Amino acid sequence: MINLINTIKAFILCVFTTGLYNLYISTTDYQQQLASEGQEVGKIEAMMHYSTLTDVWSRLLSGWVSLFLICFISCLLFLLWLELPDESA
């Protein structure tokens, strides 16, 4: 059922989910770039390395909006699908 509280919950869930997904994908990409150069490092170390060389935030936020919109619309459609039955029957 779509109401204000459920919409806010869906918004927060989508922000959190897409943020974590985007962070994971970016750090994995950084790790693979360093591995191709012969350096075996972890995800956090790879992000720390690239944060000193380039503007990391522009790369992290580049695909975030479209992914967020897809997630938010799918959450709203799921809420419509889960609409509770009428209790007066």
N, C-alpha and C positions, 0 to 999 in steps of 0.2 A: 504494500500500500504506500502510495506516494503522499507524504506530508512533509512539513518543514523539517521535523526532527530526522526523519529517514533520509531526506535529501542532504542534510548537513553530515550525517553519518557516512553516506555514500561519497560525498565530497572529500571528507577527511581520509577515508579508506583509499580513494583513488589517488590522492596526493601522496600518501605514504607508500602505496604499492608502486606507482610509477617512479617515484623518487628512488626507491631501493633498486628497482629493476634497472633504471638508467645508470645508477652508480655501479651496479654489478657489471653491466655490459661494458661500460667505459673502462673500468679497472681491468677487466679481462682483456680488452683490446690493448691497453697499455702494457699489460704483462706479456701478451703475445708479441708486441713490437720489440720489447726488450729481449725476449727469448730468441727472436730472429737475429738479433745482434750478438747473441751468445751469452747473455746475462740471464741466469736463472734466479728470479726474484719473486716474492709474493705479490699479491694484488695491492696491498697497502704500500709496500716499498715502491712498486711501479708508479702508483699515483703520486707518491711523494717526489719521485724522480722527475716526472713530467710536470709537476706543479712548479718546479724551479725553472723549467725551460720554456714553457708556453702558458698561455692563458687557459687553464683547465676548465674554468667555469663556462666559458663559451662553448667548449666541446661537450661538456656534460649536459647543458641545457638546450642543445640544438634540436633534438627530437622529442623533447619532453612534452610540449604542448599538444602535439597530435596524438601521442600515446595517452596523455591524460584525458583528452576529449573522447577517445574511443572507450577508455575504461569507464568514464563517468556516464556516457550514454548507455553502455551495456549494463551498468548498475541500475540506472533508472528503468531500463526495459525489464530487468530482472524483478525490480520492485513492482512494476505493473503486472508482471506475470504471476507474482506471489500474492496478489490481492486477496485479502481474507474474505471468506464467505460471509454473507449477511447472517447475523445472529438472531434476527427476528423470526426466522423460519423454524 
